[in-house]
């Protein structure tokens, strides 16, 4: 089933309509995030899976504030001039991870091109703080591209998380539409390549529904596989606000099943594909398939 954009905005199909329950566990996570004054990408990017993830006691922590220095047209995160990083933030995240008893913690950030190292040292400090209080917690770092800084990437690698994730986001042909230079596509592949060469489990994510062709998707998956990407998430792009790009096509669950089969045939060790899949959604389950 194909639902494509004509001259008017698309209505969400049934498989994208979700309920937003607030269970005791959901409320507990929300309460702790407020208590420790922490941001999550779940909230800032308006993730459709927030309720189910929080209900399971998981969340993707957003470090370095909640204002991004870039202006990608698919993203709902606030753009602007960020404040200076809070030196106590790594400690607060570690305390929240420990209090919630997380076995798997995903840590990401807004892009901070205003910082000399892009925030790499804060990622490393957060890993260190979490390890101190929760040594058995598996840590996944979902990192920006640090404008290609080799020293920043080396800081990330030296912090020794179990998983290094960096999102390619879309096929190459879509980059001009999301306000990204095409060179960034190849920079992202190089980050995956270097992390794999250093011995890490590597992960990336692709969105569909922005006007890409089947061949575009296949090429992006091939590029990631050849770069050494182990884990792949494939999900439907959803327009977060009226200011963001509209959806070009809603892919059906059957189409996602076909994309998952294609990804597996290309050599990815584990794949999560579906309309509501996001890069950090049920990340612990994807990791568990190969650990």
TIFI-618312 format. One record per residue (C-alpha): residue number from 0; z, y negated, x. Coordinates in steps of 0.5 Angstrom, whole numbers, plus 2048, in hexadecimal, padded with zeros to 3 digits. Layout:
% TIFI-618312
(NUM, (Z, Y, X))
...
//
This chain:
% TIFI-618312
(0, (800, 800, 800))
(1, (7FE, 7F9, 803))
(2, (801, 7F3, 800))
(3, (7FD, 7ED, 804))
(4, (7FD, 7E5, 803))
(5, (7F8, 7E2, 7FF))
(6, (7F9, 7DB, 7FD))
(7, (800, 7DB, 7FB))
(8, (806, 7DD, 7FE))
(9, (808, 7E5, 7FD))
(10, (80D, 7E8, 7F9))
(11, (812, 7ED, 7FD))
(12, (811, 7F4, 7FB))
(13, (816, 7F8, 7F8))
(14, (818, 7FC, 7FE))
(15, (81A, 7F5, 801))
(16, (81F, 7F3, 7FC))
(17, (826, 7F4, 7FE))
(18, (82C, 7F3, 7FC))
(19, (832, 7F0, 800))
(20, (838, 7F3, 7FE))
(21, (83F, 7F1, 802))
(22, (843, 7F7, 803))
(23, (84A, 7F7, 806))
(24, (847, 7F8, 80D))
(25, (841, 7F3, 80C))
(26, (847, 7EE, 80B))
(27, (84B, 7F0, 811))
(28, (845, 7EF, 815))
(29, (844, 7E8, 812))
(30, (84B, 7E6, 813))
(31, (84B, 7E8, 81A))
(32, (845, 7E4, 81C))
(33, (848, 7DE, 819))
(34, (84F, 7DF, 81C))
(35, (84C, 7E0, 823))
(36, (847, 7DA, 822))
(37, (841, 7DE, 823))
(38, (839, 7DE, 821))
(39, (835, 7E4, 81F))
(40, (82D, 7E5, 81F))
(41, (82F, 7E8, 818))
(42, (831, 7E2, 815))
(43, (82D, 7DD, 819))
(44, (826, 7E1, 819))
(45, (827, 7E2, 811))
(46, (827, 7EA, 813))
(47, (826, 7EE, 80C))
(48, (82A, 7F3, 80F))
(49, (830, 7EF, 810))
(50, (834, 7F3, 80A))
(51, (833, 7FA, 80C))
(52, (834, 7F9, 814))
(53, (83B, 7F5, 812))
(54, (83D, 7FA, 80D))
(55, (83C, 7FF, 813))
(56, (840, 7FA, 818))
(57, (83B, 7F8, 81C))
(58, (838, 7F2, 81E))
(59, (833, 7EE, 823))
(60, (837, 7E9, 827))
(61, (833, 7E2, 828))
(62, (836, 7DF, 82F))
(63, (834, 7D8, 831))
(64, (835, 7D5, 82B))
(65, (830, 7D5, 825))
(66, (82B, 7D0, 827))
(67, (825, 7D2, 82A))
(68, (821, 7CE, 82F))
(69, (81A, 7D1, 82C))
(70, (816, 7D0, 826))
(71, (813, 7D7, 824))
(72, (810, 7D6, 81D))
(73, (813, 7DD, 81B))
(74, (81A, 7DC, 81C))
(75, (820, 7D9, 818))
(76, (824, 7D7, 81E))
(77, (826, 7D0, 81E))
(78, (822, 7CC, 823))
(79, (825, 7C6, 827))
(80, (829, 7C4, 82D))
(81, (82E, 7C9, 82E))
(82, (835, 7C7, 830))
(83, (838, 7CA, 837))
(84, (83A, 7D1, 837))
(85, (841, 7D2, 835))
(86, (844, 7D6, 83B))
(87, (849, 7DA, 836))
(88, (844, 7DD, 832))
(89, (843, 7E3, 836))
(90, (84B, 7E4, 836))
(91, (84A, 7E3, 82E))
(92, (844, 7E8, 82D))
(93, (848, 7ED, 831))
(94, (84E, 7EC, 82D))
(95, (84A, 7ED, 827))
(96, (847, 7F3, 829))
(97, (84D, 7F6, 82B))
(98, (851, 7F5, 824))
(99, (84B, 7F7, 820))
(100, (84B, 7FE, 824))
(101, (843, 7FD, 826))
(102, (840, 803, 829))
(103, (83A, 7FF, 82A))
(104, (839, 7F8, 82B))
(105, (833, 7F4, 82B))
(106, (833, 7ED, 82E))
(107, (82D, 7E8, 82E))
(108, (82C, 7E1, 82F))
(109, (828, 7DB, 82D))
(110, (823, 7D9, 832))
(111, (827, 7D4, 836))
(112, (821, 7D0, 83B))
(113, (826, 7CB, 83C))
(114, (82A, 7CF, 840))
(115, (828, 7D0, 848))
(116, (829, 7D8, 847))
(117, (827, 7D8, 840))
(118, (82E, 7DB, 83E))
(119, (82D, 7E1, 842))
(120, (834, 7E0, 845))
(121, (837, 7E0, 83E))
(122, (834, 7E6, 83C))
(123, (837, 7E9, 843))
(124, (83E, 7E6, 841))
(125, (83E, 7E9, 83A))
(126, (83C, 7F0, 83D))
(127, (842, 7F0, 842))
(128, (847, 7ED, 83C))
(129, (845, 7F2, 837))
(130, (845, 7F8, 83D))
(131, (84C, 7F6, 83E))
(132, (84F, 7F7, 837))
(133, (84A, 7FC, 835))
(134, (848, 800, 83B))
(135, (845, 806, 836))
(136, (841, 801, 832))
(137, (839, 801, 833))
(138, (836, 7FB, 834))
(139, (82F, 7F8, 833))
(140, (82D, 7F2, 835))
(141, (827, 7EF, 831))
(142, (825, 7E9, 836))
(143, (820, 7E3, 836))
(144, (81A, 7E3, 83B))
(145, (81E, 7DE, 840))
(146, (818, 7DA, 841))
(147, (816, 7E0, 846))
(148, (81C, 7DE, 84A))
(149, (81D, 7E4, 84F))
(150, (824, 7E3, 851))
(151, (826, 7E2, 84A))
(152, (823, 7E9, 848))
(153, (826, 7EC, 84E))
(154, (82D, 7E9, 84C))
(155, (82C, 7ED, 845))
(156, (82A, 7F3, 849))
(157, (830, 7F3, 84D))
(158, (835, 7F2, 847))
(159, (833, 7F9, 846))
(160, (832, 7FA, 83E))
(161, (830, 801, 83B))
(162, (82A, 7FE, 838))
(163, (826, 7F8, 83A))
(164, (822, 7F5, 834))
(165, (81C, 7F0, 834))
(166, (818, 7EF, 82D))
(167, (811, 7EE, 82E))
(168, (811, 7EC, 827))
(169, (809, 7EC, 825))
(170, (803, 7EE, 828))
(171, (7FF, 7EA, 82D))
(172, (7FA, 7E7, 828))
(173, (800, 7E4, 823))
(174, (804, 7E0, 829))
(175, (800, 7DA, 828))
(176, (802, 7DA, 820))
(177, (809, 7DB, 822))
(178, (809, 7D5, 827))
(179, (80A, 7D9, 82D))
(180, (805, 7D9, 833))
(181, (801, 7DF, 835))
(182, (804, 7E0, 83C))
(183, (80B, 7E1, 839))
(184, (808, 7E7, 836))
(185, (807, 7EA, 83D))
(186, (80D, 7E7, 83F))
(187, (811, 7EB, 83A))
(188, (80D, 7F2, 83C))
(189, (80F, 7F0, 843))
(190, (817, 7F0, 841))
(191, (816, 7F7, 83E))
(192, (813, 7F9, 844))
(193, (818, 7F7, 849))
(194, (81E, 7F9, 845))
(195, (81B, 800, 844))
(196, (819, 800, 84C))
(197, (821, 7FF, 84D))
(198, (823, 805, 849))
(199, (825, 802, 842))
(200, (823, 804, 83B))
(201, (81E, 7FF, 839))
(202, (81D, 7FC, 832))
(203, (818, 7F8, 82E))
(204, (817, 7F6, 827))
(205, (810, 7F4, 823))
(206, (80F, 7F0, 81D))
(207, (809, 7F1, 818))
(208, (807, 7ED, 812))
(209, (805, 7E7, 816))
(210, (7FD, 7E8, 816))
(211, (7FC, 7EE, 81B))
(212, (7F7, 7F3, 81B))
(213, (7F9, 7FB, 81C))
(214, (7F5, 7FA, 822))
(215, (7FA, 7F4, 824))
(216, (800, 7F9, 823))
(217, (7FE, 7FF, 826))
(218, (7FC, 7FB, 82D))
(219, (803, 7F7, 82D))
(220, (806, 7FE, 82C))
(221, (802, 801, 832))
(222, (804, 7FB, 836))
(223, (80B, 7FC, 835))
(224, (80B, 804, 836))
(225, (807, 802, 83D))
(226, (80C, 7FD, 83F))
(227, (811, 803, 83E))
(228, (815, 801, 837))
(229, (819, 807, 835))
(230, (81B, 804, 82E))
(231, (817, 801, 829))
(232, (819, 7FD, 822))
(233, (813, 7FB, 81D))
(234, (815, 7F7, 817))
(235, (812, 7F3, 812))
(236, (812, 7EB, 813))
(237, (815, 7E7, 80E))
(238, (814, 7E0, 80D))
(239, (81B, 7DD, 80E))
(240, (81A, 7D6, 80B))
(241, (815, 7D2, 809))
(242, (814, 7CF, 80F))
(243, (812, 7D5, 813))
(244, (80B, 7D9, 813))
(245, (80A, 7DD, 80C))
(246, (809, 7E4, 80C))
(247, (802, 7E6, 80C))
(248, (803, 7ED, 80A))
(249, (808, 7F2, 808))
(250, (808, 7F9, 80B))
(251, (80A, 7FF, 806))
(252, (80F, 804, 809))
(253, (809, 809, 809))
(254, (806, 804, 80E))
(255, (80C, 804, 812))
(256, (80C, 80B, 812))
(257, (805, 80B, 815))
(258, (807, 806, 81A))
(259, (80D, 80A, 81C))
(260, (809, 810, 81D))
(261, (804, 80C, 822))
(262, (80A, 809, 826))
(263, (80D, 810, 827))
(264, (806, 813, 829))
(265, (805, 80D, 82E))
(266, (80C, 810, 832))
(267, (812, 80C, 82F))
(268, (818, 810, 830))
(269, (81B, 80D, 829))
(270, (818, 809, 824))
(271, (81B, 805, 81E))
(272, (815, 803, 819))
(273, (816, 800, 812))
(274, (816, 7FA, 80D))
(275, (81D, 7F8, 80F))
(276, (81D, 7FA, 816))
(277, (81F, 7F5, 81B))
(278, (820, 7F5, 822))
(279, (828, 7F6, 822))
(280, (828, 7FA, 81B))
(281, (82C, 800, 81C))
(282, (82B, 800, 824))
(283, (830, 805, 825))
(284, (82C, 80A, 821))
(285, (826, 809, 825))
(286, (82A, 809, 82C))
(287, (82D, 810, 82A))
(288, (826, 813, 829))
(289, (825, 813, 831))
(290, (82C, 812, 833))
//
